[in-house]
């Protein structure tokens, strides 16, 4: 019974999102000066249509978004996010097809790599504007925070090797170590916080799989969706059967009530 409610939450949201699947799921990705350092995030991802990602933008704290004031995107708002595939690439700026899922999709294959529990925890708090130690003021301080968080996410996803001293010096890896018992424990897809097993979807976090499907060969990014599971009925087995009989549903991650 412990896992029924989260499962039903995902099913209900999948049914709701199915209504938007007729849209093309196209986004614009860029990096904006003052938000990033080096080759990683923050990236700015802006939906180009009313596809699956469009409804998530309003969930983000304004500190974790960027609104363009000039150019072809003037007046449009995108989310700030981070790469989860060090060895894949995107062109900047560029438009891409995308889908949402629980896994990073390896370039050229259908194999998937689930987002780690630690990355889910950190990105949830980043998107909500409450990530401890993250400087959201655009400029040098934010660039330094972005660099540290991007390296932490790459390490948690097994994409980047860090020395013991670098791990110890990273403020965000220190945070997941406190939450999960160790930084290494938080690299798992499922990890314990106290006596409760959690995952990235527990925190409402999943992957933006970018590029032509089904291979999605471009660099995947993180995204967060705020979900309210208070309406999901307990024990609604009929709903599960109906939803599982449907095809082509887009995966949408759930989150725990404590991660609201």
N, C-alpha and C positions, 0 to 999 in steps of 0.2 A: 504493500500500500504506500510505502514511503515514496516510490517513484511514479505512482499513477498520476498524481496531479501535475508534475512537470511534463509527463508524456502527453496528457490531455491538453495542456497549455500549448505545446508545439503543434498538436493536431488542429486545434481550433484556429491558431494563427495561420497554419498552412491552408486551411479552407478559406480563410479571409483573403489571404494573399493570392490564392488561385484566381480571384476575380481580376487581378491586375496583370495576369500573365500574358494577356494579349498585347501588352505594350512591349516595345523593343528592348527594354533594359539597356539603355545607352548612357554612358557617363563621360564626363570630362575630367581628366586628371592633370594636375599642375603642381608646382611648388612655388610658394610665394616668399619673397625676400623677408627675412626676419623671423621665419617660422622653422627653418631647417638649418642643419650644419652637415657638411660632407655629402655622402651619396644617398643618405636615407631620408626618413621623414623629419618633419611632418610633410605629408602630401595633402593637397586639397582636392577632394573628390566632390564633383558637383553633378547631380542627376540632370540628364538632358531631356527626360521625358517623365511620364507618370508611372514609371516602372517600380520595381520592388523597393529600391533604395529611397525613392522620393519621400515616402512617409516617415523615414527615420530622421530626416534633417531637423525637424522641429523638436525631436527628443533631446538633442544635444544642448548642453549649456552653451550660451553664446561665446564663452571663452574657448570652446573647442570647435568653433566654426569660423569661416571667413566669408565676408560679403564683399563682392567685387564692386568697386566704385567707378570703374572706367572700362573702356573696351567693349568687346562683344558680349561679355558676361556681366556687364554693369547691372547692379540690382539683384543679382542672383547669389544665393548662399550655398556654400559647400561645407562638408564636414572635414575636419582635420583627422588624419589617420596615419598609420605606419605600415611599412612593408613587412611581410612575413616570409618572403622568399629572397634570400640574399643573392642567389645565383640566377634569378630570372630578371627580366628588365621591362621597362616601359619607356616610351618616348614622352618627353615633356616639352610643351603641353600637347595633349592628344586626346582624341575621343576613342572609347572602346566599348564593345559589347561586354556585358557582365551577367553573372548570376550570383546568388547568395547561397552559401553552404557552410557546413560545419568544419570543412577541411580546406587546407591549401591543396591545390591540384598541381602536381608536378608537371612541368613543361614537357609536352610530347607524349605523356602517358595519362591513363585514367587513374593512376594510383593517387590516393589522397593521404594527407598528413593532418590529423586533427589539431586544431588550435589548442595550445597547452592551457591548463588551468591557470597557471601564473600569468600568462599573457592576457587571458580573459579578465582576471582580477585587475590588472594594471590598466587595461584599456577601458574597462567599465568606469573606473574612477577618473581616468583622464577625460572621457567623453562627458562625464557629469560635472566636470570642472572642480573636482575635489581631490585630485591626486596629490598627496602630500609631497612637498619638495619640488613640485613642478612649477616653474615660473611661467605664467601665462602672458606676461607683458611682452609684446612683440619687440624683438630686438636681440641684442647679444645674449641676455640671460635666458630668453626662451630658446634660442638656438642651442645653447649649452644643455638645457633640459631635454630638448628634443634628441640631441645626440646621445645622451645617456639612456633615455627611454628606448630609442631605436636599438641600441646595442643590447639592452636588456631583453627586448623582445626577440631579436635575432638569436641570442644565446638560449632563451627559453624554448625557441622553436628548433634548436639544434642546427641552426644555420651559420653560427659564428662561434669560434673558440675564443675563450677569454682565460687569461691566467688567474690563478687564485687571488693575486693581489688586485687585479682588475675587477673581479667579482666582488671582492670585499669593499672596493672603493665605489661601486655603483649604488647610488641611493635607492634605486628601484628594485634591484635584486636583494638589497637588504630588507626592503619592505615585504617581499614575497617570502623571504626566509622566516620572518617573524610570523607571518600569517599561516604558512604551510609547514613550519617546523624546520625547513631548510630550503635553500634556493633550488637545489637539485630535485627535491620532492615536487616542487611546483612546475617542473618541466613535463610532468606526466599529463596525459589527456584527462585522467581522473585522479584527483588527489584529495586527501583528507584535510579539512579544517576542523580541528577538534575531532569529534566523532562522526562528522557528516562528510560524505563523499561529494565532491563538487567537480564541475567541469567548466570550460569556457561558456557553454550554453547556459549554465547556472547563472552566469553573470550577464547574460544577454548578448554575448559576443560571438561572432562568426567571421567568416571570410568572404571578401568580395573576390570572386573568381573572375579574372579578366581575360578577354580575348575570345576568339571563336570557340563555341562549344562543339564537341564535348571535351576538348583537350585543354582549353583555357591556358594557352602557353605563356601569357604575360604575367607580370609580377602581381601576386595577390596582396590585398590589403585587409586590414581589420575594419569591422563595423560593429556598431552597438545599436540594439533596439530596446526601448523601454516597453515592457509588457506588463499589463495588470492582470494577474491570474485569478483575481477574486471572483470573476464570473464563471470560472471553469468548474463544472460540477464534478464531485467525487464519484468514481465508479461508473462513469458514463461509457460503458463498453460498447454500446451501440454506435456512439459517435466515432470511436476508434475504427470500428469495422467499416462504417460508411466512408470515412476519410481515407482509409488504406485501400479501398476499392477504386479510388480515383487515381488518375495518372497525371504526370506532368506538374505536380505540386512543387512549389519552391520551398526549400527549407528555410525556416525562420527560427533563430535561437530563442530559448526561453531564459528566464532569470529567476533567481530565488527572491522571495519576498524581502529578505534582509538586504538585498542588493538594489533596492528601489532607488 
